[in-house]
């Protein structure tokens, strides 16, 4: 199958003088390699890798790999601040593994250039935003959809620590939530992207 030829991607956060959630990243990479290529040998990333410049800055280590690591790149991190977010159907997007090929997400931006980000739904259930998992505060609990496109490492960490709860969430819950946050490997819950209902626009096709 064509997708089995795709490269995989891992984006690791460097902050506080270390790579954050390192074990979660390695675990996901090993699971992905085993699923796609039948490889049981653990992948190796030197945990003592350092960015090329200011160590006090937040960095993203971008890792491209298949059976083995093929490329790494350090990128200074800049937090995105979306102003307009479109809520729409996920269609046929399949992102159970973190593929480097993000054509489907780029196509969303090409088709809807007026929007900075997208929240995707499937059969009215919330999945993810285009670069992050979703967390809603409802009734003093932080809830994350039980139907994500990708089980992100930050999401897995917060679930393990019982700081968030996996729960079926529907499109209408976005308007019921006391808070809406977008999390990923570089965006912990306390520094997540916060959205308000005025920033959300709902596709009329759904």
C-alpha positions as CSV (number, residue, x, y, z in Angstrom):
1,X,0.0,0.0,0.0
2,X,1.2,3.5,-0.8
3,X,1.0,4.8,2.7
4,X,3.4,2.2,3.9
5,X,6.1,4.0,1.8
6,X,5.5,7.2,3.7
7,X,8.0,8.7,6.1
8,X,7.0,9.2,9.7
9,X,7.5,12.4,11.8
10,X,8.2,13.1,15.4
11,X,8.3,16.7,16.8
12,X,10.0,16.8,20.2
13,X,10.0,19.8,22.5
14,X,13.3,21.0,24.0
15,X,12.7,23.2,27.1
16,X,14.0,23.4,30.6
17,X,17.4,22.1,29.4
18,X,16.0,18.8,28.2
19,X,13.8,17.0,25.7
20,X,10.3,16.9,27.1
21,X,8.2,13.7,27.1
22,X,11.1,11.9,25.6
23,X,10.0,8.4,26.6
24,X,6.5,9.0,25.2
25,X,8.1,9.9,21.8
26,X,10.4,6.9,21.7
27,X,7.5,4.6,22.6
28,X,5.3,6.0,19.8
29,X,8.2,5.7,17.3
30,X,8.8,2.1,18.2
31,X,5.1,1.2,18.0
32,X,4.8,2.9,14.6
33,X,7.9,1.1,13.2
34,X,6.6,-2.2,14.5
35,X,3.2,-1.7,12.9
36,X,4.5,-0.4,9.5
37,X,7.7,-2.3,9.1
38,X,7.6,-5.2,11.6
39,X,10.7,-3.9,13.4
40,X,11.1,-4.8,17.1
41,X,14.6,-3.3,17.5
42,X,14.2,-0.1,19.5
43,X,15.0,3.1,17.7
44,X,17.8,5.3,19.2
45,X,17.8,9.1,19.8
46,X,20.6,10.4,21.9
47,X,18.7,12.0,24.9
48,X,21.7,14.4,25.4
49,X,21.2,16.1,22.0
50,X,21.3,19.8,22.3
51,X,20.0,22.7,20.1
52,X,22.6,24.5,18.1
53,X,22.1,27.9,19.8
54,X,20.3,29.5,22.8
55,X,19.7,26.7,25.2
56,X,17.2,28.8,27.1
57,X,14.9,29.1,24.1
58,X,12.1,26.7,23.3
59,X,13.1,24.4,20.4
60,X,11.4,21.8,18.2
61,X,13.5,18.8,17.2
62,X,11.9,17.5,13.9
63,X,12.7,13.9,13.4
64,X,12.0,12.1,10.0
65,X,12.2,8.4,10.1
66,X,11.2,5.1,8.5
67,X,12.9,1.9,9.7
68,X,15.7,4.2,11.0
69,X,16.1,7.9,11.6
70,X,16.8,9.6,8.3
71,X,16.9,13.3,9.2
72,X,16.8,15.6,12.3
73,X,16.4,19.3,12.3
74,X,16.3,21.9,15.2
75,X,13.7,24.6,14.7
76,X,13.2,27.6,17.1
77,X,9.6,27.3,18.3
78,X,7.0,30.0,17.8
79,X,3.6,29.6,19.3
80,X,0.7,29.9,16.9
81,X,-2.2,32.2,17.7
82,X,-5.1,31.3,15.5
83,X,-7.8,33.9,15.1
84,X,-10.4,32.0,13.1
85,X,-11.0,28.3,13.4
86,X,-13.3,26.3,11.1
87,X,-15.1,23.3,12.5
88,X,-15.8,20.8,9.7
89,X,-16.1,17.2,8.7
90,X,-12.8,15.2,8.7
91,X,-13.8,13.4,5.5
92,X,-11.4,10.6,4.7
93,X,-8.4,11.9,6.7
94,X,-6.5,9.0,8.2
95,X,-3.8,10.1,10.7
96,X,-3.6,7.2,13.2
97,X,0.2,7.4,12.8
98,X,2.2,10.6,12.6
99,X,3.1,10.7,9.0
100,X,5.4,13.4,7.6
101,X,3.1,13.7,4.6
102,X,0.4,16.2,5.8
103,X,-1.1,16.8,2.4
104,X,-4.7,16.4,3.6
105,X,-4.2,19.1,6.2
106,X,-2.5,21.4,3.7
107,X,-5.4,20.9,1.4
108,X,-7.8,22.1,4.1
109,X,-5.8,25.4,4.3
110,X,-5.7,25.7,0.5
111,X,-9.4,25.2,0.3
112,X,-10.2,27.5,3.2
113,X,-7.5,30.2,3.2
114,X,-9.5,32.5,5.5
115,X,-9.0,30.2,8.5
116,X,-5.9,29.7,10.6
117,X,-6.8,26.3,12.0
118,X,-9.4,23.6,11.8
119,X,-11.3,21.4,14.2
120,X,-12.3,18.2,12.6
121,X,-15.4,16.1,13.4
122,X,-16.4,12.6,12.3
123,X,-20.1,11.6,12.6
124,X,-20.5,14.7,14.8
125,X,-17.9,13.5,17.2
126,X,-14.9,15.7,17.9
127,X,-11.5,14.4,16.8
128,X,-8.5,16.8,16.6
129,X,-7.4,20.2,15.4
130,X,-4.9,20.2,12.5
131,X,-1.8,20.3,14.7
132,X,-3.1,19.4,18.1
133,X,-5.4,17.4,20.3
134,X,-8.5,19.1,21.8
135,X,-9.2,19.5,25.5
136,X,-12.5,21.0,26.8
137,X,-13.2,22.1,30.4
138,X,-16.8,21.1,31.2
139,X,-18.1,21.0,34.7
140,X,-14.7,21.6,36.2
141,X,-13.2,18.6,34.4
142,X,-10.8,18.6,31.5
143,X,-12.1,16.3,28.8
144,X,-10.4,15.1,25.6
145,X,-12.3,13.4,22.8
146,X,-12.2,9.6,22.8
147,X,-12.1,9.7,19.0
148,X,-8.9,11.5,18.1
149,X,-7.2,11.2,14.7
150,X,-3.9,10.9,16.5
151,X,-3.1,10.0,20.1
152,X,-0.6,12.7,20.7
153,X,2.1,12.3,23.3
154,X,1.0,15.3,25.4
155,X,-2.5,13.8,25.5
156,X,-1.1,10.4,26.5
157,X,1.0,12.1,29.3
158,X,-2.0,14.0,30.7
159,X,-4.2,10.9,30.6
160,X,-1.6,8.9,32.4
161,X,-1.3,11.6,35.1
162,X,-5.2,11.8,35.3
163,X,-5.1,15.5,34.5
164,X,-7.5,15.0,31.7
165,X,-10.3,12.4,31.0
166,X,-11.0,10.6,27.7
167,X,-14.7,11.1,26.9
168,X,-17.0,11.0,23.8
169,X,-17.4,14.7,22.8
170,X,-19.6,16.1,20.1
171,X,-19.5,19.3,18.0
172,X,-22.0,21.0,20.3
173,X,-19.7,20.5,23.3
174,X,-17.5,23.2,21.9
175,X,-20.2,25.8,22.7
176,X,-20.9,24.3,26.2
177,X,-17.2,24.2,27.3
178,X,-16.0,26.7,29.9
179,X,-12.6,26.6,28.2
180,X,-11.2,25.2,24.9
181,X,-7.5,24.4,24.7
182,X,-5.3,22.9,22.0
183,X,-2.4,20.7,23.2
184,X,0.5,18.9,21.5
185,X,4.1,17.9,22.3
186,X,5.1,21.6,22.4
187,X,2.0,22.9,24.1
188,X,1.4,21.5,27.6
189,X,-2.0,22.1,29.2
190,X,-0.8,25.1,31.2
191,X,0.6,26.8,28.0
192,X,-1.9,25.5,25.5
193,X,-3.6,27.5,22.8
194,X,-6.8,28.9,24.3
195,X,-9.8,29.4,22.1
196,X,-13.1,31.2,22.7
197,X,-16.4,30.5,21.0
198,X,-16.2,33.8,19.0
199,X,-13.2,32.3,17.1
200,X,-15.1,29.2,16.0
201,X,-17.0,29.0,12.7
202,X,-19.1,25.9,11.8
203,X,-19.1,24.6,8.3
204,X,-22.6,24.5,6.8
205,X,-21.8,21.2,5.1
206,X,-21.9,19.3,8.4
